[in-house]
Amino acid sequence: MFEKLTDKLKNGRYLTLETTPGHNAQFSPTIDKIQDLGLDKLVDGFSTTDNPLAKLKFNALFGAKLLQDRFNKPVIATMSMRDRNKIALQSDLLGANEFDIRAILALTGDPATISDQPNTKGVFEGDSTLLLDIISAFNSGMDYAGKPFNIGPQPIYPFAVVNSYAKNPKTLQKKMQKKIKHGAIGIITQPVYDIENAKQLLELKENANKECCSENKSAELIMGVFPITKLRTAQFLSAHVPGINVPDCWLEKLRKASKGGLEEEYKVGFELSKKLFDDLQELHPKVHLMTANQFQIAKDILV
């Protein structure tokens, strides 16, 4: 199933849906919602997040296993450098591999200082490129220390992330190049809210791939989409989330709509988000849809 997903990534239309395991001992109710809405039939695969914002959640690897078993579709499981040293990273990869969890999104992770668990300490033996290097070693049949496995793992498919906006776009290109050089085959952007921004990101990706062509490495860019249906959400993303740019026109339209009540605010936000999604599908039909588990919004965007 992973070969089919990567073929879509390289050659066709590609769509994955993010899921966020909750602060619960069961992930199945979330999967039930996806099934009830028929979303599994509208996407090529899923992802599971790994304790975002350093808040305790259900494990991303186990969540990925449950999703794959239910829908027989590939899941990109996130692994964070914040919570694991090199031993734990490799051990988790080995265990996940036998259960066919073989698409991994490498993240450095949010700082442990913002965790909801008292006195939590971050591990951070390296940034996400260390995990990409570990995956490269595994795909060569050895561990990170260079010791060959008696029984090698099945191929692992590494993904990475990049901001969608920077005052100096060259910094984004350098970050893309770094992830490509360390083996990422897909780079998921932070949410994009402007088609011109998307075009610029594609140009930067092309330049990054050219810089890495001597090493015979390249990656596809996957546009992150996070629908905004509330003015408050747009304001928060604009003011407090680095690497995301919400256009002034979005803020202004949502501000005007909010004066007409919640329904009008939602309607305008959804229309802006739906148009953006459709425009991105025309420009570059490789999208990762994020809705913070608001799966009805995902369904409405996709149909």
NORFENBEL-V313050 format. One record per residue. D_LAST is the distance of its C-alpha to the last C-alpha in whole Angstrom. Layout:
D_LAST ; D_LAST
//
This chain:
24 ; 25 ; 26 ; 23 ; 21 ; 24 ; 24 ; 20 ; 21 ; 24 ; 23 ; 19 ; 16 ; 16 ; 13 ; 15 ; 14 ; 17 ; 19 ; 22 ; 24 ; 26 ; 30 ; 30 ; 32 ; 29 ; 25 ; 24 ; 23 ; 20 ; 19 ; 19 ; 17 ; 14 ; 15 ; 15 ; 11 ; 11 ; 10 ; 13 ; 11 ; 8 ; 11 ; 15 ; 17 ; 17 ; 20 ; 23 ; 24 ; 28 ; 30 ; 28 ; 31 ; 33 ; 32 ; 33 ; 30 ; 29 ; 30 ; 28 ; 29 ; 29 ; 26 ; 25 ; 27 ; 25 ; 22 ; 23 ; 25 ; 22 ; 19 ; 21 ; 20 ; 21 ; 22 ; 23 ; 26 ; 27 ; 31 ; 33 ; 36 ; 37 ; 38 ; 39 ; 42 ; 43 ; 44 ; 41 ; 38 ; 40 ; 40 ; 37 ; 36 ; 38 ; 37 ; 33 ; 34 ; 35 ; 32 ; 30 ; 29 ; 29 ; 27 ; 28 ; 27 ; 30 ; 31 ; 34 ; 33 ; 33 ; 37 ; 38 ; 40 ; 37 ; 37 ; 37 ; 39 ; 43 ; 45 ; 42 ; 43 ; 41 ; 42 ; 41 ; 43 ; 41 ; 38 ; 35 ; 37 ; 39 ; 36 ; 35 ; 39 ; 39 ; 36 ; 38 ; 41 ; 39 ; 38 ; 42 ; 43 ; 45 ; 44 ; 44 ; 48 ; 48 ; 49 ; 48 ; 46 ; 48 ; 44 ; 42 ; 38 ; 35 ; 34 ; 32 ; 29 ; 30 ; 27 ; 28 ; 27 ; 28 ; 28 ; 26 ; 28 ; 32 ; 35 ; 36 ; 34 ; 36 ; 36 ; 32 ; 34 ; 36 ; 34 ; 32 ; 35 ; 36 ; 33 ; 33 ; 37 ; 37 ; 34 ; 31 ; 28 ; 25 ; 25 ; 23 ; 23 ; 23 ; 20 ; 20 ; 20 ; 21 ; 21 ; 25 ; 25 ; 22 ; 25 ; 28 ; 26 ; 26 ; 29 ; 31 ; 29 ; 31 ; 34 ; 34 ; 33 ; 36 ; 38 ; 38 ; 38 ; 42 ; 41 ; 38 ; 35 ; 32 ; 29 ; 25 ; 23 ; 20 ; 19 ; 18 ; 15 ; 16 ; 14 ; 17 ; 17 ; 21 ; 24 ; 26 ; 23 ; 24 ; 27 ; 28 ; 26 ; 28 ; 31 ; 31 ; 29 ; 31 ; 29 ; 26 ; 26 ; 24 ; 25 ; 28 ; 26 ; 23 ; 26 ; 27 ; 24 ; 23 ; 27 ; 27 ; 24 ; 26 ; 29 ; 26 ; 26 ; 23 ; 20 ; 21 ; 21 ; 17 ; 16 ; 18 ; 17 ; 13 ; 13 ; 15 ; 13 ; 10 ; 13 ; 14 ; 11 ; 11 ; 15 ; 15 ; 13 ; 15 ; 18 ; 18 ; 15 ; 17 ; 15 ; 16 ; 13 ; 16 ; 15 ; 19 ; 17 ; 15 ; 12 ; 11 ; 10 ; 9 ; 6 ; 6 ; 6 ; 4 ; 0
//
